[in-house]
Amino acid sequence: MITHDICNGRLEAAVDELAFNASRLSEKINSTGLTGLSYLPSFNGLPDTPLRDADLPENARHLRDEFTERELEIENLKKMKNLSSEEDLRRKSTSKIPRPNSGKRRQSDSSLKASRENLDAGKNDDALNEIKYIKETAEKLSSKFCEMIHQDSEGEVDCVDITSNNVVEFKYSIEDIIDRLSIFLGRIGANSVPLDINEESEVVKRLKARIDSLYLETRQQNEEIKKLESLADQRLDELNELMEDLSKKDEELQSVKCHLSSVERPRDGSESSRRFIEDHSPFKTLREPSLGSEPNEGASIPPVDLETAQKIFELNQDIEQLQKELDTAKKSSEESKEELEKNRAENDKFREEIESLHNQIEDTMTHSKDIKQALEERISILQNELETKDSELGTLAREAKRLREELEENRSEEILQELDRVKAERDELILRKSLNTTPKITPQNTPQSSPLRLSPHSTSSSRIRPSSPGDSLGVPSPMSFSSVDYVPKGYFGALAQKMIVEHEMDKIRKDYRSKELASRYSIEDPRCPPVASPVRIGSDLRTLYALGKLDDFELLKKQVEECKSLISGITIRLDQRLKCYGRLSPSNSPDYSVLREVNMNVVNVQHIIQEVQRIISLFWVTEAGSADPSIEKRLRFKIGELECRLSARDEEYFKLVKKLRETNERKRRFQEQLIAKLDENNAILGKAQGNLEKRVSNGDYQVPHETIVI
């Protein structure tokens, strides 16, 4: 009876859990559209032939195995229920044996058993009703799935990942749904919505940690439940053993009672033994009439032996002890049931929390997907901008290089022109000053006794001083004009001749530069005149390459082949005609010479075409580039390296420009110092000219012993 109650309790709990999870599954199906399920039960109108395991996905195979395990568990429960019902029938059959000595207690026990059986029958009916309701809901779901498959086949719905070919041909009951939802619907979500993000947020990490902790707690609870179930099974085994012992004792008791009823009461039995048996025997109510029969005052009580009475007393004590143990076992089983219910309630709470956390994770995943999509769009925009910036940087680098070259050329030309101009101005200034300050000495106003010549003393004292910086440039130092006793003849003509030669050299340099610029390779726009060409490349032809389309290249090869075939045909015809004319005399064939010249020209053209073919074979075909990210990374690294080199060259260029400016400034200061020195010398020479003219006019001119010291 106890095993029957426990089996019924398990069935009731299983049915309740089935109904609850079935309702939750229907809500989940209506809300999500069964995303991630790739199998369905076999419906009406679909073939019942089973699919191969290779055609099924992993989750379908796993769920099918779980479904078979559930079916085996249900069959075991049904077997246990049948066994319990068989035990009840056997007990009922044994209870039908007449018990003349049974009292009110036995009658109350039989009434309790009947009421319990009625309750069990009602509970079984309720369980059957619940199972019928679950089957009806499953049929509704199957009809709904059929409609969805029909819509999917017609192309109306594209939200379910199932087709009629992937339908699993075995009927799965609602236990499959229970197990699916009992593992927190994780596999459906894991198979349908994979987490494809590179960096998870802290909220997702916290939720995952919480889910892991809840999973561990539920696992511990399940282990405790399993332990309690094992303890309950042990208690059930003990109770079964006790029930067997009790049934044996009951059989012995019935046999003893039958024996007592058959034995007559001895007349010479002592009154004390009879009183002892009546006082201590629990069956003193045997003399009372049974239930449903009227008391008989004249009924005779059979005599009882002392040994049998003692045996009956011992059996009654054993029965009471077994009844107490049975009551304690019932209490412990009830306590274990209460603990199981508490654990189930806690598991339900944990499942609800897990579902809420799963919903939060889904929300965060959708939010992270949106963020990832926005970031990808932003990254693509930035990449496009970076590519445009790189292209602009490349064009700017090329333009800067070209401008730098032009600037260097123009700067060098300007520097040379400026130096030439400064040299010319300096030479003119020196000549003008020397011509203006030179005294006019004639033989008439020079006395015979004092000829204009240098004495040995004056030659030693009027030596030219150390050369100034102007001497290194091929210009006489102004210090050489400090003494007026010697003016070199023919110097001015030599200086003028040198200036003319320098001007001629400047013209030659300019002509050479113009020829050098003209000899550079230039790419001209055919729509513009050559003078107004927008692009000019000053570089060697060996560093330039011609780019073209592959179609044009193939067309060129084809045209060359056609020309070759035409020329070969022309040469054949010419050879034939020349052979015909060669048989005749040259006087009779006036066209022979013309044909011969044409043949020679055709042969030359054929050689040229062969050379063109040889040159075309030297070309190669390549591609612009692939979409390999490693190539892009290398190109970006190369661009960065070129940018670094460009910045280094820019720094060097600015340093050189600064150095050039410093040198120009130094030269300008040197020039100013030189001009200031020349001005001072001019002033000194002006003062000395007056003294010299005064002495010459008085007629007592003498060469001074000392020169004027500046």
C-alpha positions, 0 to 999 in steps of 0.5 A: 500500500505504501509503495502504491501511494508513493508511486501515485505521488510520483505520478502526480508530481510528474503530471503536474510538472508536465502540465506546468512546463507544457504551458510554459513551452506553449508560451515560449513557442508563441513568443519565439516561433520555435527558433532553433528547433530543427525537428518536429513530431510526425504529423498527419499527412507526413510520411512515417519513415524514420530519417537517418541519424546523419540527417538530424542535427545534434540537438535533435539526436540529443533530445531523441535520446532523452525522450527514449530515457523518459519513455523508459522511466514512464514504463517503469513507473507504470510497472510499479503501479501495476505491481502495487495494484496487484499487491492490493488485489492480493491483500483484498483477496486475503482480507476476504478470509473469515476472521471470527475474532476480528474487532472494531480495529480491523473494521476501521482499518478496512474502512481506511483502506477502502477510502484510500483506494477510492482516493487513489482511484480519484487521483489516478483519474485526475492524472489520466485527465491531465495526461489527456489534456497534455495530449490535446495540447500536443495535438494542437501544437502539431497542427500549428507546426503543420501550418508553419511548415505549409507556410514555409513550403509556400514561402510565406514565412521565413522565421522558422529553421525547419522544412518537411525534409528535416522532420523527425518521424517519431512522436515526442511527448511533452516530457521532451519539452520538460527536459528541454526547459529544465535545462533553462532552455539554454540549448535552444538559445545557444543553437539559435543565437550564438554569441558572436561578439569580440568583447562582452560587457561587464553586465553580461559577465556578471549575468554569466557568473550569476547563471553559473552560480545558480547552475551549481546551486541547482546541481547541488539541489538535484544531488540532494534530491537524488540522495533523498530519493535513494533514502526514500527508496531504501525506506520503501524497501524496508517498508516492503520487508516490514509489510512482508513480515507483517503479512507473514505474522498475519498469516500465522495469526490467522492460522492460530485463530483458526486452530483456536476456533477449532479447539474446544474450550477445556472444562477443567481449565483453571479460572486463573488462566482464563482470567489471565488470558482475558485480561492480557489478550488483545483478542478479548473482543473475540467473544463479541459479535462480528460487524453486522451480526447481532450479539448472541447472549448464549454464545459459547467461548471456546477454551484456550490453552496457556501456550497458545495464549502466550503465542498470541500475546507475543504475536500481538506485541510483534504486530504492535511493534511493526505497526509503530515502525510502519508509522515512523516510516510513514512519517519519515516518508512524509517528511522526505516528501515535504523536503522534496516539495521544498527542493522542487519549489527552490528549483522552480525559483532558480529556474525562474531566476535563470530565465530572467537572467537569460532574458537579460542576457538576450537583451544585452546581446541584442544591445551589444549587436546593435553597438557592434553594428554601429561600430562596424559602420563607424570603422568602415567609414573611418577606413574609407576616410583613412584610404582617402587620406592615404591617397591624398597623402600620397598625392601630396607627397608626390606634389611636395617632392616635385615642388621641392625639386623645382624649389631646389632648382629655382633656389640654386638658379636664384643663388647663382644669379644673385652671386653673379649679380653681386660679383658684377656690382662689386667689380663695377664698384671697384673699377669705378672707384679705381678710375675715379681715384687714379692720378693723371700723371703725364711726362710733361709735368714730371721733372727729369731729375725725379722720374717716377720710379721706385727706389730700393727702399720704397720697393721694400716698404711698399710691398702689397699687404696680405690678401683680403678675402676678395683676392680669393675670388680673383679680384685685386685687394683694395690694399694694393691701391694704398700706395700710389707709387705703382699702378699696374698697367693693363690690369683694368683691361684684364679685369674687364676681359675677365668680366666679359668672360664671366658673362659669357660663362653665365650665358653658357650655363643658362643655355646648358640648363635650358638644354638639360631641362628640355632633355628631360622626359615629359608626359604631355596632355594630347588635348593641350599644346606641348608648351601648356602641358600640365605634367612634366616629370624630370627623371630617367626613362629607365625608372618610368613604366607604361601602364595599360589595360589588358584588353589593349595589350591583347588587342596589340598582340592580335594586331601584330599577329594579323600584320605578320600573317598579311605580310607573310602572304604579301612576301609569298605573292611577291616572291612568285611574281619576282620568279616570273619576272626573273625568267625574263630579261630586265629590259622586258620587265620594267616592273621588276625593279619596283617589285624588288624594292617593295619586296625588300621593304616588306622584308624589313617590315617583317623584321620590325614586326618580329622585333615588336613581338620580341618586345611584347613578350618581355611585358608581364601581366600582373594584378592590382592587388587582393583583398587579403588583410595581411597585404593591407596591413603590410601596405599600411605599415609601408605607408607609415614607414614612408610617412616617417621617411618623408617627415625625416626628409622634410626635417632634413630639407628644412635644416638644409634650407635653414643652413642655406639661409644662414650661409646666405646671411653670412655671405651678406654680412661678409659682403657688407663688411667688404663694402664698408672696408672698401668705403673706408679705403676710398675715403683714405685714398681721397685724402691721400690724393689731395696731398699728392697733388699739392706736392706735385704742383709745388715741384718738390715731389719726393717719394715718401719713405713710408706708405700710408697705413690703414 
